[in-house]
Amino acid sequence: MDKSIGIAEARTSLREIVDRVQLKGDSYIINRNGKPAAAVVPVQVYENWKRERKAFFEQVRTFQKRANLDPEEADKLAMEAVRAVRRKRKK
């Protein structure tokens, strides 16, 4: 479970935070002015996120090629789909 702390506390406790993240696998959300500003997570979590993000965008490129769409057309279709979903949510 993520622990939420303010930026002032994070500054004074950085060494402890890094130890807990590295040794225990804890995660921290650092808040600035009461709003989430950053996350401190184990390196494995970050590396997995990067791999998944890269794979996602490779898949998007593959779909674009299969659909024979240029990036502008794909962006337009994606924006239309987002608008349609948002309209449905408002109802």
C-alpha positions as CSV (number, residue, x, y, z in Angstrom):
1,M,0.0,0.0,0.0
2,D,1.3,3.5,-0.9
3,K,2.2,5.8,2.0
4,S,1.3,9.4,1.5
5,I,3.6,12.1,2.9
6,G,4.2,15.8,2.5
7,I,7.2,17.2,0.7
8,A,8.7,18.7,3.9
9,E,8.6,15.3,5.6
10,A,10.0,13.6,2.5
11,R,13.0,16.0,2.6
12,T,13.8,15.3,6.2
13,S,13.2,11.5,5.9
14,L,14.6,10.8,2.4
15,R,17.2,8.3,3.6
16,E,14.6,6.3,5.6
17,I,12.1,6.5,2.6
18,V,14.7,5.1,0.2
19,D,15.7,2.3,2.7
20,R,12.0,1.3,3.1
21,V,11.4,1.4,-0.7
22,Q,14.6,-0.6,-1.4
23,L,14.5,-3.1,1.4
24,K,10.8,-3.6,2.1
25,G,9.2,-2.7,-1.3
26,D,7.2,0.2,0.2
27,S,5.9,2.9,-2.1
28,Y,5.4,6.6,-1.3
29,I,3.3,9.3,-2.8
30,I,4.8,12.7,-2.1
31,N,2.3,15.5,-1.9
32,R,2.9,19.2,-2.5
33,N,0.3,21.6,-1.2
34,G,-1.9,18.6,-0.5
35,K,-1.8,17.2,-4.0
36,P,0.1,14.2,-5.3
37,A,3.4,15.4,-7.0
38,A,5.7,12.5,-7.2
39,A,6.0,8.8,-6.4
40,V,8.9,6.9,-4.9
41,V,8.7,3.2,-5.9
42,P,11.1,0.2,-6.0
43,V,13.3,0.2,-9.1
44,Q,11.6,-3.1,-10.3
45,V,8.2,-1.3,-10.4
46,Y,9.7,1.5,-12.4
47,E,11.5,-0.8,-14.8
48,N,8.3,-2.9,-15.3
49,W,6.4,0.3,-16.0
50,K,9.0,1.4,-18.6
51,R,8.8,-2.1,-20.3
52,E,5.0,-2.1,-20.3
53,R,4.9,1.5,-21.7
54,K,7.3,0.6,-24.5
55,A,5.4,-2.5,-25.4
56,F,2.1,-0.6,-25.4
57,F,3.4,2.0,-27.8
58,E,5.0,-0.7,-30.0
59,Q,1.5,-2.3,-30.2
60,V,-0.1,1.0,-31.1
61,R,2.4,1.5,-33.9
62,T,1.7,-2.0,-35.1
63,F,-2.1,-1.3,-35.2
64,Q,-1.5,1.9,-37.0
65,K,0.5,0.1,-39.7
66,R,-2.1,-2.6,-40.0
67,A,-4.9,-0.1,-40.3
68,N,-2.8,1.8,-42.9
69,L,-3.4,5.1,-41.0
70,D,-1.0,8.0,-40.9
71,P,-0.4,9.4,-37.4
72,E,-2.7,12.4,-37.9
73,E,-5.6,10.2,-39.0
74,A,-5.0,7.9,-36.0
75,D,-4.9,10.8,-33.6
76,K,-8.2,12.1,-35.0
77,L,-9.9,8.8,-34.6
78,A,-8.5,8.4,-31.1
79,M,-9.8,11.9,-30.1
80,E,-13.2,11.0,-31.5
81,A,-13.3,7.8,-29.5
82,V,-12.3,9.7,-26.3
83,R,-15.1,12.2,-26.9
84,A,-17.7,9.5,-27.5
85,V,-16.7,7.7,-24.2
86,R,-16.8,11.0,-22.3
87,R,-20.3,11.7,-23.7
88,K,-21.5,8.3,-22.6
89,R,-20.1,8.9,-19.1
90,K,-22.0,12.2,-18.7
91,K,-25.3,10.5,-19.4
